[in-house]
Amino acid sequence: MEKNKLPRRGKGGRPPKIDIAKYRYSVNFSAEDHARFLTMYEQSGLLSKAAFIKARVFGDVFRVIKATAERWNM
């Protein structure tokens, strides 16, 4: 009689995301384009390349941090 019931599972693990990212894209760069991309990424100060690409695609404003060696060598 009770054989057909599945055992209850615990609520362990990570909670599910509300808005999951289902769509992914890939892009290929030439050596010159890759160098330009890395320069722009490093100037942006963002921590991940994915966040940088997303900001650029959707037109978000990003900041450019420029520092000279003189400023850091006090």
ROMARGU-839366 format. One record per residue (C-alpha): residue number from 1; x, z, y negated. Coordinates in steps of 0.001 Angstrom, whole numbers, plus 524288, in hexadecimal, padded with zeros to 5 digits. Layout:
BEGIN
k:xx:zz:yy
NUM:X:Z:Y;
...
//
This chain:
BEGIN
k:xx:zz:yy
1:80000:80000:80000;
2:80AE2:8039C:7F660;
3:81491:7F9AF:7FBBB;
4:81072:7EEB3:7F280;
5:81356:7F63D:7E603;
6:8206C:7F3C8:7DFA2;
7:82872:7FFB5:7DBE5;
8:8280E:80373:7CD92;
9:83401:7FFAE:7C5FD;
10:83A14:80836:7BB9F;
11:83B59:8048A:7AD5E;
12:84A0E:8036C:7ADE6;
13:851E7:7F937:7A6A3;
14:85138:7F323:7995D;
15:84407:7F204:7928B;
16:83F60:7E3E1:7910B;
17:841A1:7DD22:78403;
18:835D1:7DA07:77BA5;
19:83A8F:7CCCA:776B2;
20:84455:7C736:78059;
21:84CCC:7BB7B:77CFD;
22:84878:7B135:786C6;
23:84E5D:7A532:78082;
24:85CEE:7A290:7808D;
25:864C4:79730:77B2B;
26:8727C:79219:77D06;
27:87B23:78B08:77356;
28:8883D:78436:774FB;
29:89289:783A3:76A3A;
30:89E49:77B09:7684E;
31:8AB23:7820F:765AA;
32:8A99F:77FFB:756F6;
33:89B7A:784A8:756C6;
34:89F0E:79078:75F12;
35:8A9AF:79458:7556E;
36:8A004:79330:74A22;
37:895F0:79B1B:751AC;
38:89F96:7A610:7548D;
39:8A3E6:7A67F:74657;
40:895D9:7A7AE:7419C;
41:892D4:7B1DC:74C1B;
42:89E89:7BA4A:74888;
43:89B16:7B99F:73A0C;
44:88D1D:7BDE0:73CC0;
45:890DB:7CB47:741E0;
46:8864B:7CB06:74C62;
47:8895A:7D154:75969;
48:88432:7C6A8:76272;
49:884DA:7B7EA:7622A;
50:876B4:7B724:766B6;
51:87206:7BED2:75AD3;
52:87A4E:7B61D:75208;
53:874B3:7A987:757CE;
54:866D5:7AEC9:756E4;
55:868C6:7B284:7489B;
56:86E46:7A522:74556;
57:86379:79DB6:74C68;
58:85874:7A535:745F7;
59:85ECC:7A582:7388E;
60:86153:7B418:73785;
61:86AEC:7B826:72D22;
62:877D9:7BCCD:7327A;
63:882DF:7C35C:72B64;
64:890E1:7BEEF:72A5D;
65:89B41:7C97A:729F5;
66:8A846:7C5A8:72435;
67:8B387:7CF30:72404;
68:8C173:7CD55:71FB0;
69:8CD38:7D36F:7262D;
70:8D0F3:7D9EF:71945;
71:8C46C:7E1C0:71934;
72:8C6FB:7E785:726A8;
73:8D56A:7EA62:72449;
74:8D3FA:7F569:71A7E;
//
